[in-house]
Amino acid sequence: MTAQRGVALITMLLVVAVVTVVCAGLIARQQLAIRSSANQLHVRQAWHYALGGETLAQALLRRDLQQGNPRAPVDHLGEAWAQPMAPFALDEGGELQVSIIDPTGRFNLNSLVRKGQANEAALAQFRRLLRGLQIDKPYAERLLDWLDADQEPHGGFGAEDNQYLLSQPAYRAANRALSDVSELRLLLEMSEADYRRLLPFVSALPADATLNVNTASAPVLASLADGLPLATAEALVAARGRQGYADVASFTAQLPGLQVQSQGLAVGSQYFQVVSEVSVGDRRQSLRSTVQRASDGRVYVLARDLGQGGMPPVPVEEVEP
């Protein structure tokens, strides 16, 4: 009897142990399922909050156009859309931060090729921008080859498939317009330091996008003509004040004796980037939207990017002290 009782006790202990392990596993699975559901909920919430930020920015841009002249808009950094917005409080202690920037105040990399042909004026401007930023690599020629449709290297510094296929891993030149500035990293011998130095001053827009002199930084303005020093460009930035230049003629009048072509310049913007940064629970989401504002006031979303880390870098002279 004593032996049987001992066996029965051991059996009960084994049953209890097995039941405990099974219950612990069920509880762990249940907790994992609950956490997974909460994460998915936060992801969906963050996405819709970010879309809400995009919608808010569209409304601000429409209102800005209605308050001015829709046929000849003047956009500058003193307007409401360009001002920092206070964050919006969300549920569970989260917040939404919305910012609008003007990429047409930066050099448009896609302008190097227009209607399938090399744009020599834009190529010369990009060379001047590189020199002004103390970048000595021939990225202008290599970018031109990256954008054009042929396989002929431009000059002695260009690069086509025959150079890129020697890389590890091998790849080919895109031979099309850039979809995002980050594609610059693929240019032959593009270093991370040069890319970071160039990033605040360039954009990737349709080739016919104009440069807004009311939002352009001093280094970009200094690249408009040979012999235009950075100090003069900084004076141009200061001269536009809080209202900006009323027209391109008012801007070029500030540069007597310099050959600055008014073609390709503007005092208004058609393209904008909206950055919506959301935090919900322990989830953080950043949505960067490229939008186009038409003359009829409609704002169209051209692209959305979830892979960016918030606001892009800003030129030094635009940073508040």
N, C-alpha and C positions, 0 to 999 in steps of 0.2 A: 504493500500500500504506500509506504513511504517513497519507494522508487517511482511508482506511478504518479504520485503527487508532484515529485520533482520534475518528471517529464512534462506533466501538464503545466506546471509553472513556467518552465522554459518555453513550451509551445506558446503560452499566452504572451510571454515577453517578446518572442519573435513576432507574433501577430501585431502586438502593440507597436513594435519597432517598424514593421513594414507599413502599417497604417500611418504612423507618424511621418515616414519618408514620403509616402504617397501624398498625404495631406500637405506636407511642406512643398512638394513639387507643384501641386495644384494651386496653392496660394501664390507661389512664385510666378507661375504662368499667368494667374489672374492679375497679379500686380503688373507684370510685363504688358499684358493686354490693355490694362487701364492706362499705363504710361504711354503705350503706343497710340492709343486712341486720343489721349490728350495732346500728344505731339502732332498728330494729324490734324486735330482741331485747330491748334495754334498755327500750323502751316497754312491752313485754309483761311483762318482769320487774318493772318499777316498779309497774305496775298490780296484779299479783298480790301483790307485797309490801304495797302499800297495802291491799288487801283483807284481807291477813293482819293488819295493824294494826287494821282494823275488827273482825275476829273476836276479837282479843285484848281490845279494849275491851268487846265484848259479854260476854265471859267475866268481866271485872272487874265489870261492872254486875250480872250475874246473881249473882255471889258476894256482892256488897255487899247485895243484897236478901235472900239466904239468911241472912246473918249478923244481920239485924235482924228487924223485924216486917213480913212481906210485905203485910199488910193496912193497916198504918199506918206506912209507911217514914219515916225521918228522914234526910234527906240534907243534908250540910253540907260546908264546904270543908276540914275536917280529915280526911275519909275518904280511903281509898286511891285511889279513882278520880280525885280532884281533885288529887292530888300529881303534881309533874313526874316523868316516867319517864326513866330513862337511855336514850340512844339504843341501838338494836340494830345491831351491826356486820353488814354484808352483804358479799357477794362483790365483788371488784374495788374494794375500798376504800370501798364505799358504806355508807349507814346508813339506818335507819328510826327516825323519831321519832313517837311516838303521844301525843296529848293529848286529854283529855276536858273539856268545859266544859258548864255548865248554862245553857241559854238561858232556862229558866223563872225565873231570877234577874233577868231583864230585863223591861222593859215589853213586853207582847205587843201589837203594832200591830193585829193582827186582832181584838182584843177590842173595838174601837170599834163593831163591828157584831155583834150576836148575834141569831140567829134572824130575820135580815132587818131588824131594827130597830136604831136608834141606841142605844148603851149610854152613857147620860149620865154614869154614874159613871166609866167608863173615859175618856170624853171629857174630863171635868174633871181626871182624874189626868194625862192626857197634856198638858193645858195647863199644869198645875203643873210637870211635868217640863221642858217647854220653857222656862218662866220660870226654873226653877232652873239651867238650862244657859245662861241669858242669850240665848235665841233668841226674837226678837220677831216673827217671821213667823207668820201664822195657819195653820200646818201642820196643826193638829188638825182644823179644819173641812175643809180640803182633803183630808186623808187620809180623813175620814169619807165625803166625796163620792166618793173614789176606790174605796172599798170597797162602798158601798151600791149597790143595783140601779137606783135611780131616776135621773132627770136633773134633779132639783130641787136647786139649790145650797143648802147649809146656811148659814142666816144671811146676813150681808153679806160674808163672807169665803170662802165655799165656791167650788168650781170644778168645772164639769162639761164636757161635750163642747164647748159653745159657746166656752169659753175655750181649751181645748187645740187646737181646730181652727184657731185663729188663729196657732199656733206655726209655726215653720219648722224642720224639716218638721212638718206637721200630724199629730196623732194624737188618740186618744180616751181617755177615762177607762176604766180596766179594769172597774169595777163588779163586782169579785170580790175575794176574799181575796188577800193577798200571798203569793206563793210564796217570795220571798226579800226580805230587808231592802233589797237593792240597788235594788228597785223604787221606793224613796223618791226616787231621783234624778229620777223622772219627774213628781213633784208640781210644780205651778205655782210658779215662782220659787224652787225648791229650789236653794240654792247649795252648792257643793262644801264650803265651810267649815262650813256648818250640818250637812250630811250627815255629815261626819267627826266633828263634835262630838257628834252624836246617836248615831252607830253603836255605841259601846260599851255603850249603855244600853237598846237595843231589840232585839226578836226578832220573827220572823214564824212563829207557831205556830197550831194550831187555836184557834178563838175561845174555847173553853171551858177552855183551859189555865190552871192556877192559877199565882200568883206565889209562888215559894219564898223566904220571908223569911230562910232560913238561908244563901242564896247571893246575895241581892240586894245591890247596892252602896248606899252612903249616898244618892246623888241619887235613886235609884229609891224607896228607903224614904221619903225626904222628900216624895215626890209623893203619898203615900197619903192625906194629909189637909191641909186648909188650916191654916196656923199651925204646921206642923211644920218647925222650922228644920233646916238641914243639920247643925248641931252636935249636935242631939238624935239625928238619924239616924246620925251617926257613933258616938255613944254606944251606939245600938242594935246596930250592927255589932260594937263592942267587947264588948258584954254577952253576945253569943251564944257567945263563946269558941271553944274547939276542938271542943265537942260540939254546938253549935247549940241552938236552942230545941226543947224536947221536944214542944210543941204550939203551936197558934196562940194559945190563951189565955195562955200564958206570954209570948208576944210582945206582945199587946195590953195585958197588965197593965203593961208598961213605959211605957205612954202614957196615964196617967190624965188625964181632962179633954179629951182629943182624940177626935173622932168618927172612929175608924178602923174601917171595916166588915171583919169577919172573912171575909165572903163573897168568894171569889176568892183567898184567901190559903191557903198550905199550908206545911208544914215538910218536905215530901218532893217529889221530882221524878219526873215521868213521861217527860219528853223530855230528850234529851242530844244534844250534837254531838261527833262524833269527828273529829279532824284527824290524818290520817296523811301525814307528809312523808317522801318517799323520794328518795334520790340514788343512782343506779346509773350508773357510768361518768360521762359528761358529761350525763346525763339527770336532770332533777329533776321530781318529780311530787308534787302536793299533792291529796289527796282529803278532802273534807269531807262527812261522812255525818250525816244527822239520823236518830236512832233513837228508838224508843218502847219503854219497858220496862213490860210489863204486870204486873199483880199476881200472875200465875202464874209469873213469873220469865222468861218469854220476852222476847227483845229483837228487835224488828222494825225493819228498815231502811225508813224512809219516803222518803228522797231521798238522792241522791249528787250531788256537785258537783265537777267537775274544774277549774272556772274560777276558783277562789279562790287567793289568794296565801299560804296557810298560816294560822296562828292569827289569829283576828279580834282587833281592838284590845281591850284590857282596861282597865276603869276604874282610875283612878290609885290609889285606895286599896287595890286588890287586887294591885298590883305589888310584888314583893319588893324591898326596898332593896338 
